[in-house]
Amino acid sequence: MESSKEPFEAITSSEDRDGSATVVPKLLDRYADESYKLLSQVKVDPPTTEEAERIRKKCVRWVIPFICIGYHLMYVDKQTLGNSAILGILDDAHLNTSQYNWLSSVFYFGYLIAEIPQNMALQRFPRYYVRVAIVRGAFHQDRQLCTLEMVYGFVAPSSPNIFARTRLMIPIAVITGGITVLYGILVWFLFPDNPTTAHFLTKEERAQSIMRIASNHSGIEQKRFKKHQFIEALRDPKTWLFFLHAWSQEMANGMTNQYSLIIESFGFSTLETTLLGCINGLTSLAALGAGAVVLAKTRNARAWLCVAAYVLPILSCILLIALPWSNRAGLLAAIYIRAPEGVAYGVVMIWAANCSAGHTKKTTVIALYHVGYGLGNVLSPQLFQAKYKPRYIVTWWVLLWVAGVFPAFLILYLRYYLSKENKRRDALAQRGEIRETGVVEHVDESGNRTEEVVDARQLDLTDRENLAFRYVL
């Protein structure tokens, strides 16, 4: 992967001095965003309202189903391991509680190691990084399962599914594993890298699709790794605020593999536990659906929605600590009302991406967010040790503060931090100190140089380099 040492001239200092915001960024054409390359070839007018709506509907029809199916298959894996705990994996693989917890954790060691290089590979080869499925049916021992879990962790950031062999889980593994393989094939052939390669759009529609989202003040894609953007991502405070949120929020995700065991410990049979587990899925579906509606109907309400989503999980921990063991209905209700925390996970993950510009920087921010996600998932299963059974009082106290109160505080601080920066940039804009254009330099075979003034959105600038960029709240 080719990297860039100094693709821009006099741009990185623009954030440091308010008076220097009028500096014009200049770069060689090979470092420009993919949108520049398309718009230099296809000349079209900005889309009308009707054209923009038609393009949006096409994108929704082709992109959203792939995303939904991919996430569904990814979470089927997690839920499958959780259900296998009551369907025979503990006896079949001779696992004790500690080994079962490590089976959940060890997957994320591979995930942590692979996350950053995989995201760098996805920047360079997004379409060819094919999702794969691994079927674990031939593995029977705890060491074999743990080794395979870690191997799968290497491919998990871009692959959806893996299944364990138990006496009752083989049909589920075959069916869902087969669906995952089919899904990977469809992704290879049908899922586009970005709007400039969307096969379901004409060339004119591809260009107009870029214009349609021009208000984002961010580019589409740039396959070259840019060292200065990588360093900027590491130095940006909000990168680490998002990282901390991912880690703290995922400290509660170990419950995914514990739900069945916890519900069974209330005195329910295997069949009853399985059926009661379906209710948790329904509550999650309802919470996520409600969150999507709120986001669609409101503007800059991400932080408030996420904070609201943490209220019920915090209440859940309090109830699980305070309710008597004999109150099975109350304990079950406390488990079910944890569902809204999934809303915060989905919203903040996309929020982190939306608050970053520059393809290398955005890729780095997303990678570090998922490193935090992986770290939380490594630690989370260890909260459910045998010595804390059956009430897990220590566990609920940790989750109350680390996975409830702390991430809610981070969200509020993030909103304050980003809002303050937006106001600073608004003040610069009012004084006319922000430029929304830049220069692309062309060098022909003879070494002659020519310059072209273009929209700054086409330069693959970071959110700190492009002061016209505004952070969503």
Wavefront OBJ file of the C-alpha trace (Angstrom):
o trace
v 0.000 0.000 0.000
v 1.520 3.285 -1.089
v 1.635 5.985 1.522
v 1.849 9.747 1.260
v 4.390 11.749 3.194
v 3.247 15.306 2.462
v 0.369 15.284 -0.065
v -0.840 18.742 1.007
v 0.865 22.093 0.973
v 0.238 24.505 3.871
v -2.857 22.829 5.178
v -2.090 21.124 8.480
v -1.385 24.452 10.188
v -4.836 25.858 9.394
v -6.300 24.428 12.586
v -3.676 26.014 14.787
v -4.274 29.699 14.024
v -7.703 31.239 13.548
v -6.299 33.752 11.099
v -4.777 31.101 8.836
v -8.071 29.527 7.829
v -7.847 31.180 4.390
v -4.858 29.039 3.380
v -5.716 27.171 0.167
v -4.993 23.424 0.261
v -3.117 22.053 -2.751
v -2.308 18.460 -3.644
v -1.358 16.263 -6.570
v -4.266 14.749 -8.482
v -3.397 11.192 -7.418
v -4.136 12.127 -3.810
v -7.574 13.559 -4.548
v -10.771 11.883 -3.463
v -12.499 9.383 -5.762
v -15.320 11.895 -6.154
v -12.919 14.309 -7.915
v -11.969 11.650 -10.443
v -15.601 10.936 -11.274
v -16.749 14.563 -11.376
v -13.833 15.483 -13.648
v -15.082 12.890 -16.144
v -18.846 13.312 -15.816
v -20.274 16.828 -16.012
v -23.786 17.039 -14.602
v -25.962 19.575 -12.873
v -26.799 19.145 -9.188
v -29.794 16.824 -8.805
v -33.275 18.237 -8.483
v -35.358 17.240 -5.478
v -37.048 14.512 -7.527
v -33.739 13.188 -8.900
v -32.139 13.174 -5.447
v -35.079 11.232 -4.034
v -34.911 8.695 -6.869
v -31.179 8.156 -6.259
v -31.754 7.827 -2.519
v -34.397 5.153 -3.023
v -32.103 3.176 -5.317
v -29.337 3.269 -2.713
v -31.733 2.204 0.028
v -32.985 -0.751 -2.023
v -29.486 -2.021 -2.785
v -27.399 -1.100 0.265
v -29.641 -1.407 3.321
v -30.575 -5.097 2.763
v -26.890 -6.078 2.577
v -26.100 -4.192 5.782
v -29.064 -5.647 7.654
v -28.343 -9.217 6.556
v -24.646 -8.871 7.384
v -25.299 -7.620 10.898
v -27.982 -10.247 11.401
v -25.568 -13.039 10.495
v -22.863 -11.556 12.715
v -25.142 -11.535 15.747
v -26.559 -14.967 14.982
v -23.041 -16.195 15.771
v -22.988 -14.558 19.183
v -26.482 -15.727 20.058
v -25.712 -19.244 18.833
v -22.821 -19.590 21.264
v -25.039 -18.288 24.063
v -27.800 -20.778 23.296
v -25.314 -23.616 22.954
v -24.510 -23.204 26.660
v -27.873 -24.758 27.550
v -28.031 -27.084 24.545
v -24.985 -29.192 25.300
v -21.701 -27.457 24.504
v -20.531 -27.484 28.135
v -20.867 -31.266 28.366
v -19.986 -32.008 24.746
v -16.699 -30.063 24.855
v -16.067 -30.752 28.574
v -16.084 -27.062 29.490
v -16.330 -25.592 32.970
v -17.559 -22.033 33.620
v -14.103 -20.490 33.329
v -13.344 -22.275 30.064
v -16.701 -21.255 28.609
v -16.018 -17.617 29.519
v -12.605 -17.791 27.877
v -14.208 -19.320 24.799
v -16.121 -16.039 24.540
v -13.073 -13.870 25.315
v -10.436 -15.566 23.187
v -12.308 -14.801 19.982
v -11.675 -11.102 20.625
v -7.922 -11.512 21.054
v -7.779 -12.372 17.372
v -10.239 -9.561 16.708
v -7.984 -7.034 18.481
v -4.851 -8.118 16.632
v -6.528 -8.070 13.233
v -8.755 -4.997 13.506
v -6.363 -2.249 12.395
v -4.597 -4.164 9.566
v -7.956 -5.402 8.308
v -9.364 -1.887 8.162
v -6.255 -0.748 6.292
v -6.772 -3.636 3.852
v -10.413 -2.680 3.448
v -9.319 0.846 2.492
v -7.170 -0.554 -0.303
v -9.195 -3.605 -1.354
v -12.772 -3.093 -0.112
v -14.520 -5.214 -2.689
v -12.072 -8.106 -2.702
v -11.967 -8.631 1.044
v -14.565 -11.373 0.844
v -16.544 -12.434 3.888
v -16.156 -16.082 4.798
v -17.835 -18.597 7.098
v -16.085 -21.158 9.283
v -18.024 -24.149 10.563
v -16.683 -25.596 13.815
v -18.501 -28.927 13.665
v -15.361 -31.046 13.801
v -14.077 -29.547 17.055
v -14.888 -31.199 20.359
v -12.310 -30.088 22.956
v -11.904 -26.826 24.789
v -8.391 -26.190 23.398
v -9.547 -26.834 19.850
v -12.533 -24.540 20.265
v -10.449 -21.768 21.841
v -7.839 -21.961 19.079
v -10.498 -21.801 16.390
v -12.264 -18.926 18.134
v -9.046 -16.903 18.050
v -8.454 -17.742 14.383
v -11.973 -16.613 13.635
v -11.280 -13.401 15.490
v -8.786 -12.506 12.767
v -11.457 -12.625 10.074
v -14.413 -11.448 12.158
v -14.075 -7.694 11.524
v -15.190 -8.440 7.969
v -16.931 -11.796 8.252
v -20.211 -12.672 9.867
v -20.446 -16.225 11.110
v -19.026 -19.216 12.958
v -20.794 -22.029 14.749
v -20.100 -24.616 17.402
v -20.894 -28.293 17.318
v -23.252 -29.513 19.994
v -25.758 -32.310 19.943
v -28.658 -29.945 19.252
v -26.849 -27.218 17.320
v -25.675 -29.038 14.165
v -28.799 -28.216 12.095
v -28.569 -24.544 13.103
v -24.860 -24.469 12.217
v -25.453 -26.016 8.796
v -28.364 -23.722 7.929
v -26.890 -20.440 9.138
v -23.386 -21.310 7.926
v -24.765 -22.050 4.459
v -26.674 -18.776 4.418
v -23.481 -16.935 5.368
v -21.508 -18.497 2.506
v -24.261 -17.508 0.074
v -24.272 -13.994 1.521
v -20.499 -13.687 1.010
v -20.877 -14.635 -2.663
v -23.587 -12.018 -3.154
v -21.415 -9.364 -1.480
v -18.543 -10.187 -3.840
v -20.632 -9.656 -6.950
v -23.274 -7.101 -5.973
v -22.112 -4.837 -3.126
v -20.381 -1.614 -4.330
v -17.264 -0.063 -2.786
v -18.742 3.441 -2.853
v -21.183 5.549 -4.926
v -18.667 5.910 -7.775
v -18.786 2.145 -8.448
v -22.475 1.509 -7.732
v -23.625 -0.736 -10.583
v -27.281 0.133 -9.991
v -26.649 3.817 -10.811
v -25.844 5.368 -14.170
v -22.659 7.453 -14.464
v -24.732 10.608 -14.231
v -26.555 9.310 -11.153
v -23.243 8.378 -9.526
v -22.006 11.935 -9.961
v -25.303 13.345 -8.716
v -25.256 10.998 -5.718
v -21.996 12.641 -4.653
v -23.481 16.103 -5.124
v -26.538 15.039 -3.137
v -24.435 14.561 0.001
v -22.196 17.589 -0.594
v -23.400 19.182 2.638
v -21.420 16.534 4.556
v -18.184 18.298 3.507
v -16.424 14.936 3.329
v -15.182 12.757 0.497
v -16.116 9.298 -0.697
v -12.915 7.231 -0.840
v -9.149 7.441 -1.303
v -7.205 4.187 -1.524
v -3.799 5.646 -0.629
v -2.706 5.455 2.988
v -1.859 8.961 4.204
v 0.488 9.032 7.157
v -0.437 12.555 8.254
v -4.118 11.579 8.483
v -3.234 8.508 10.543
v -1.209 10.646 12.975
v -3.983 13.237 13.159
v -6.469 10.514 14.093
v -4.213 9.399 16.955
v -3.831 12.982 18.205
v -7.513 13.859 17.972
v -9.153 13.758 21.451
v -12.514 12.668 20.093
v -10.926 9.512 18.647
v -10.157 8.356 22.169
v -13.506 9.495 23.546
v -15.201 7.254 20.998
v -12.708 4.495 21.842
v -13.537 4.746 25.550
v -17.244 4.632 24.801
v -16.845 1.477 22.728
v -14.826 -0.190 25.488
v -17.153 0.771 28.340
v -20.374 0.021 26.469
v -19.115 -3.402 25.389
v -18.258 -4.346 28.961
v -21.911 -5.391 29.112
v -21.822 -7.398 25.887
v -20.589 -10.517 27.652
v -24.212 -11.004 28.622
v -24.889 -12.097 25.029
v -23.282 -15.436 25.864
v -24.727 -15.485 29.390
v -28.416 -14.690 28.862
v -29.429 -18.328 28.514
v -27.425 -19.425 31.563
v -28.774 -16.554 33.680
v -32.393 -17.212 32.698
v -31.940 -20.947 33.274
v -30.526 -20.191 36.734
v -33.891 -18.633 37.644
v -35.273 -22.182 37.630
v -36.574 -22.552 34.068
v -36.193 -25.666 31.908
v -34.101 -25.725 28.728
v -37.190 -25.324 26.536
v -38.583 -22.523 28.704
v -35.206 -20.767 28.697
v -34.994 -20.969 24.906
v -38.497 -19.546 24.476
v -37.939 -16.812 27.060
v -34.735 -15.871 25.244
v -36.822 -14.993 22.189
v -38.458 -12.199 24.173
v -35.062 -10.567 24.578
v -34.743 -10.510 20.799
v -38.170 -8.920 20.451
v -37.374 -6.202 22.991
v -34.111 -5.470 21.166
v -35.971 -5.249 17.861
v -38.504 -2.851 19.367
v -35.791 -0.686 20.950
v -33.740 -0.471 17.764
v -36.830 0.270 15.692
v -37.850 3.053 18.052
v -34.317 4.453 17.962
v -34.345 4.483 14.158
v -37.653 6.363 14.124
v -36.340 8.958 16.591
v -33.201 9.511 14.500
v -35.267 9.888 11.336
v -37.637 12.412 12.923
v -35.099 14.542 14.795
v -31.993 16.561 14.003
v -28.733 16.498 15.959
v -30.313 14.354 18.677
v -27.819 11.471 18.672
v -26.399 12.276 22.088
v -29.799 12.689 23.749
v -31.024 9.417 22.228
v -27.949 7.545 23.469
v -28.213 8.943 26.989
v -31.890 7.951 27.075
v -30.892 4.472 25.874
v -28.696 4.026 28.964
v -31.483 4.786 31.458
v -33.096 1.338 31.324
v -29.797 -0.623 31.447
v -28.851 1.375 34.550
v -32.247 0.578 36.073
v -31.729 -3.063 35.075
v -28.530 -3.297 37.122
v -30.224 -1.716 40.129
v -33.115 -4.195 39.951
v -30.809 -7.201 39.534
v -28.939 -6.098 42.658
v -31.985 -5.227 44.774
v -34.724 -7.735 43.859
v -35.024 -10.937 45.907
v -34.045 -14.196 44.180
v -37.613 -15.448 44.547
v -38.968 -12.674 42.304
v -38.437 -14.463 38.985
v -40.752 -12.151 37.039
v -38.931 -9.055 38.268
v -35.509 -10.524 37.511
v -36.643 -11.512 34.023
v -38.009 -8.022 33.411
v -34.679 -6.569 34.550
v -32.912 -8.712 31.946
v -35.296 -7.701 29.167
v -35.111 -3.940 29.740
v -31.389 -3.957 28.935
v -32.311 -3.999 25.232
v -31.986 -0.216 24.569
v -28.215 -0.287 25.166
v -27.945 -1.733 21.651
v -29.294 1.574 20.347
v -26.314 3.436 21.810
v -23.875 0.969 20.249
v -25.295 1.421 16.748
v -25.703 5.187 16.956
v -22.262 5.966 18.398
v -20.452 3.656 15.971
v -21.904 5.581 13.009
v -21.479 8.877 14.873
v -17.735 8.222 15.172
v -17.520 7.708 11.406
v -19.668 10.758 10.629
v -17.472 12.969 12.815
v -14.323 12.035 10.895
v -13.274 13.066 7.396
v -10.319 12.040 5.274
v -10.432 8.407 4.254
v -7.317 7.270 6.116
v -8.351 9.164 9.234
v -11.890 7.812 9.134
v -10.585 4.272 8.659
v -8.246 4.718 11.635
v -10.991 6.118 13.872
v -13.328 3.253 12.993
v -10.546 0.714 13.557
v -9.739 2.133 17.002
v -13.432 2.215 17.864
v -13.586 -1.500 17.158
v -10.387 -2.080 19.118
v -12.252 -0.607 22.085
v -15.182 -2.856 21.187
v -12.901 -5.889 21.145
v -11.197 -4.953 24.421
v -14.550 -4.645 26.158
v -15.590 -8.029 24.840
v -12.355 -9.649 26.002
v -12.955 -8.449 29.561
v -16.735 -8.712 29.753
v -17.120 -12.524 29.930
v -14.707 -12.600 32.867
v -17.280 -10.724 34.958
v -19.412 -13.878 35.001
v -17.109 -16.108 37.029
v -18.388 -19.075 38.999
v -17.571 -17.404 42.332
v -20.147 -14.678 41.590
v -23.006 -17.141 40.975
v -25.930 -17.149 41.195
v -26.688 -13.455 41.900
v -23.640 -11.899 40.205
v -23.890 -8.914 42.555
v -20.303 -7.805 41.814
v -21.001 -8.123 38.094
v -24.091 -5.905 38.198
v -22.285 -3.236 40.219
v -19.452 -3.142 37.667
v -21.897 -2.957 34.763
v -23.908 -0.236 36.503
v -20.973 2.173 36.642
v -18.653 1.040 33.846
v -21.239 0.115 31.187
v -24.060 2.451 32.231
v -23.119 5.687 33.970
v -19.642 6.133 32.443
v -20.605 5.808 28.732
v -23.593 8.113 29.281
v -21.206 10.723 30.720
v -18.862 10.267 27.738
v -21.742 10.890 25.340
v -22.676 14.140 27.069
v -19.060 15.335 27.041
v -18.679 14.415 23.360
v -21.703 16.508 22.483
v -20.343 19.477 24.454
v -16.898 19.124 22.846
v -18.216 18.866 19.275
v -20.810 21.609 19.736
v -18.133 23.978 21.021
v -15.969 23.289 17.956
v -18.921 23.844 15.612
v -19.547 27.248 17.179
v -15.886 28.184 16.730
v -16.067 27.277 13.044
v -19.336 29.163 12.620
v -17.588 32.267 13.956
v -14.730 31.785 11.468
v -17.240 31.410 8.629
v -19.024 34.623 9.610
v -15.685 36.459 9.377
v -15.082 34.947 5.916
v -12.011 33.029 7.066
v -13.007 29.602 5.727
v -12.433 28.587 2.124
v -14.460 25.809 0.522
v -12.169 25.426 -2.491
v -8.739 23.952 -3.053
v -6.237 23.265 -5.815
v -5.447 20.013 -7.602
v -2.071 19.959 -9.321
v -1.579 17.920 -12.510
v 1.838 16.801 -13.774
v 2.054 15.524 -17.353
v 4.636 13.139 -18.813
v 6.959 16.035 -19.631
v 6.890 17.301 -16.062
v 4.757 20.335 -16.818
v 2.502 21.369 -13.956
v -1.009 22.779 -14.195
v -3.403 23.715 -11.423
v -7.168 23.319 -11.160
v -9.430 24.942 -8.568
v -11.932 22.415 -7.192
v -14.409 22.017 -4.365
v -12.559 21.225 -1.122
v -14.813 18.199 -0.643
v -12.946 16.520 -3.502
v -9.525 16.776 -1.818
v -9.881 14.025 0.798
v -9.327 16.560 3.595
v -9.706 15.590 7.225
v -12.293 17.224 9.455
v -9.519 19.346 10.985
v -8.096 20.395 7.620
v -11.482 21.347 6.181
v -12.939 23.938 8.540
v -16.162 23.998 6.517
v -16.837 20.549 7.985
v -19.421 20.505 10.780
v -19.777 17.757 13.365
v -23.146 16.074 13.675
v -24.553 16.021 17.183
l 1 2 3 4 5 6 7 8 9 10 11 12 13 14 15 16 17 18 19 20 21 22 23 24 25 26 27 28 29 30 31 32 33 34 35 36 37 38 39 40 41 42 43 44 45 46 47 48 49 50 51 52 53 54 55 56 57 58 59 60 61 62 63 64 65 66 67 68 69 70 71 72 73 74 75 76 77 78 79 80 81 82 83 84 85 86 87 88 89 90 91 92 93 94 95 96 97 98 99 100 101 102 103 104 105 106 107 108 109 110 111 112 113 114 115 116 117 118 119 120 121 122 123 124 125 126 127 128 129 130 131 132 133 134 135 136 137 138 139 140 141 142 143 144 145 146 147 148 149 150 151 152 153 154 155 156 157 158 159 160 161 162 163 164 165 166 167 168 169 170 171 172 173 174 175 176 177 178 179 180 181 182 183 184 185 186 187 188 189 190 191 192 193 194 195 196 197 198 199 200 201 202 203 204 205 206 207 208 209 210 211 212 213 214 215 216 217 218 219 220 221 222 223 224 225 226 227 228 229 230 231 232 233 234 235 236 237 238 239 240 241 242 243 244 245 246 247 248 249 250 251 252 253 254 255 256 257 258 259 260 261 262 263 264 265 266 267 268 269 270 271 272 273 274 275 276 277 278 279 280 281 282 283 284 285 286 287 288 289 290 291 292 293 294 295 296 297 298 299 300 301 302 303 304 305 306 307 308 309 310 311 312 313 314 315 316 317 318 319 320 321 322 323 324 325 326 327 328 329 330 331 332 333 334 335 336 337 338 339 340 341 342 343 344 345 346 347 348 349 350 351 352 353 354 355 356 357 358 359 360 361 362 363 364 365 366 367 368 369 370 371 372 373 374 375 376 377 378 379 380 381 382 383 384 385 386 387 388 389 390 391 392 393 394 395 396 397 398 399 400 401 402 403 404 405 406 407 408 409 410 411 412 413 414 415 416 417 418 419 420 421 422 423 424 425 426 427 428 429 430 431 432 433 434 435 436 437 438 439 440 441 442 443 444 445 446 447 448 449 450 451 452 453 454 455 456 457 458 459 460 461 462 463 464 465 466 467 468 469 470 471 472 473
